[in-house]
Amino acid sequence: MKDKNIYFVSGIDTDAGKSVATGALARLWRAEGRRVITQKFIQTGNRSISEDIELHRRLMGIPLQPEDLDGTTCPLIFTYPSSPQLAARMDGREIDLALVDRSSRKLLERYDTVLLEGAGGLFVPLTDTYSTIDYIAERKLPLILVTSSRLGSINHTVLSLETCRTRGIDVAMLVYNLYPVTDSPIVEDTRRYLKQYMARYHVSARWVELDDKMQVINRS
């Protein structure tokens, strides 16, 4: 993985565990000596500091940072708990993606790596005609995709990865989230299937697992 880069963290669905994965990866890289910070793309259902940023800091074992307190790590917060498109409409505001870009660049001046956590999955709408995946593709951001061991995740994961192939998005990492704990045969078969899929179509991507204690394991 490259230094001085922004990685976009998305999930196969809303409950894939991308907030936990973002915080856990930041904690690991920080322990390895990397200057890393997390950023939230767009937060809905909040009024002040992003609750996902607060979770990241707890997982990293650090207090809220100055960049959190001045809004740099999450410049777009909407009160209605929904997709960004609907939340912005409910609040009577616009989604200013240029503000997100400026915040990311500002963070890269201070840190080597920014983990930019999205809201939901790749096709979460930002407007009626523009989705999260459009943002990722236009800015050529490497993607960290968070999946899970739940029944049905193979379908959602492969659909997301196939779309990345079509859009020319670099999948830097697939995070296999083992929480919540499910049946062992499903866990093992999902791991086997996704690993062989990645070996065929995303050979440069890293495989990482997140255990039920929110620890990063099995990096390859």
Rosetta blueprint (number, residue, H / E / L):
1 M L
2 K L
3 D L
4 K L
5 N E
6 I E
7 Y E
8 F E
9 V E
10 S E
11 G E
12 I L
13 D L
14 T L
15 D L
16 A L
17 G L
18 K H
19 S H
20 V H
21 A H
22 T H
23 G H
24 A H
25 L H
26 A H
27 R H
28 L H
29 W H
30 R H
31 A H
32 E L
33 G L
34 R L
35 R L
36 V E
37 I E
38 T E
39 Q E
40 K E
41 F L
42 I L
43 Q E
44 T E
45 G L
46 N L
47 R L
48 S L
49 I L
50 S L
51 E H
52 D H
53 I H
54 E H
55 L H
56 H H
57 R H
58 R H
59 L H
60 M H
61 G L
62 I L
63 P L
64 L L
65 Q L
66 P H
67 E H
68 D H
69 L H
70 D L
71 G L
72 T L
73 T L
74 C L
75 P L
76 L L
77 I E
78 F E
79 T L
80 Y L
81 P L
82 S L
83 S L
84 P H
85 Q H
86 L H
87 A H
88 A H
89 R H
90 M H
91 D H
92 G L
93 R L
94 E L
95 I L
96 D L
97 L H
98 A H
99 L H
100 V H
101 D H
102 R H
103 S H
104 S H
105 R H
106 K H
107 L H
108 L H
109 E L
110 R L
111 Y L
112 D L
113 T E
114 V E
115 L E
116 L E
117 E E
118 G L
119 A L
120 G L
121 G L
122 L L
123 F L
124 V L
125 P E
126 L L
127 T L
128 D L
129 T L
130 Y L
131 S E
132 T H
133 I H
134 D H
135 Y H
136 I H
137 A H
138 E H
139 R H
140 K L
141 L L
142 P L
143 L E
144 I E
145 L E
146 V E
147 T E
148 S E
149 S L
150 R L
151 L L
152 G L
153 S H
154 I H
155 N H
156 H H
157 T H
158 V H
159 L H
160 S H
161 L H
162 E H
163 T H
164 C H
165 R H
166 T H
167 R H
168 G L
169 I L
170 D L
171 V E
172 A E
173 M E
174 L E
175 V E
176 Y E
177 N E
178 L L
179 Y L
180 P L
181 V L
182 T L
183 D L
184 S H
185 P H
186 I H
187 V H
188 E H
189 D H
190 T H
191 R H
192 R H
193 Y H
194 L H
195 K H
196 Q H
197 Y H
198 M H
199 A H
200 R H
201 Y H
202 H L
203 V L
204 S L
205 A L
206 R E
207 W E
208 V E
209 E E
210 L E
211 D L
212 D L
213 K L
214 M L
215 Q L
216 V E
217 I E
218 N L
219 R L
220 S L
